[in-house]
Amino acid sequence: MEQTDPSGNPLVDFLSDKLLPLFSVLGPYRLVQAAVIVLLSWILSRIVDRVLSRVIGRWTSRTKNTFDDNLIEILHRPLRLAVILTGLGVATLWLKMPATPTFATLAILKTIAIIVLLQFSMQFARMLIGYVGNQQHSFNIIQPRTQPLLINLAVIALAAIGIYMVMLAWNINVTAWLASAGIVGLALSFAAKDTLANLFAGMSILADAPYKVGDFIVLDSGERGEVTHIGMRSTRLLTRDDVEVTIPNGVMGNSKIFNESGGPHEKHRIRVAVSAAYGCDIDLVRKVLMDIAHDCSDLCRKPEARVRFRRFGPSGLEFELLGWVEQPVLRGRILDQLHQQIYKEFNKHQIEIPFAKQDLYIKEFPDRKSD
């Protein structure tokens, strides 16, 4: 049996002590021995996959949640490839090739292993974020609306780590690349500061969620509409004129936003201000306004409508009819119905609606002197 000199690699030295007695029947042919190592690694990968499926998979199938089942499902391929790639790496070291081909072969195997590990990590990150985000009764860490943002951040971070590990596998000087990337990033940050401001504002909007898709919002600049899209750069509103308005997230992040769909429910309160002339029957005005509210089927019954006597105005008594509608988008149509019905009922009950008017009194005419 041929004795080998120490290789300097602990793994190879360990396997030499264990495998040389076994390989003595193969003779001094290291290529054949390397092929046997690869074959054994393939057989071991099948055994590991079988144990994962039969033993651990059977145990996880008894649990109530599906997270562990999905984890076992995505573990099959990376575990098999990890065992096979390890076998290929051992076989490469066993062959004792020259330094350059050995380094290139091992670097290629490390790169493949990093790519496989990166794919598994991205799948696991998506699965974990989705699982925690959907368990609102148990966890309140991740909201469903922030899942896409967290998944994108996790993918970017994992991709950066993967690139860094590939550079290490090929013995590339990472320090120089990081310095160059820092200079380029600084230049880009000055050139695209508005775009970056919109991106950071978009991340803040997705995380803080002052509004969501489907909400009716009003900006302090006057824009009002339904939110149809929240992107990383801009937010889109569909106005009541069916005109889509695209607003940069940088503007949205610095604006005062009135979310008409926010609060404990989506119902929206409407106010109808109306005046009655001095001298009218206040109780009659209240009764007419309440009857109008009860006859309007589009007003919510809970909370029920109410009438408030607000103030003594300069021209008349000022009342306000308060009611709730199911959605803010219905406000304009229902206000039109209520205004029309109030005018008809006030005329019917001879309740005068005051309006601003001026009377001009001429005390005396100036004397005209004849020329």
Secondary structure, 3 states (H helix, E strand, C coil): CCCCCCCCCHHHHHHHHHHHHHHHHHCCCHHHHHHHHHHHHHHHHHHHHHHHHHHHHHHHCCCCCCHHHHHHHHHHHHHHHHHHHHHHHHHHHHHCCCHHHHHHHHHHHHHHHHHHHHHHHHHHHHHHHHHHHHCCCCCCCCCHHHHHHHHHHHHHHHHHHHHHHHHHHCCCCHHHHHHHHHHHHHHHHHHCHHHHHHHHHHHHHHHHCCCCCCCEEEECCCCEEEEEEECCCEEEEECCCCCEEEEEHHHHHCCCEEECCCCCCCCEEEEEEEEECCCCCHHHHHHHHHHHHHHCCCCCCCCCCEEEEEEECCCCEEEEEEEEECCHHHHHHHHHHHHHHHHHHHHHCCCCCCCCCCCCCCCCCCCCCCC
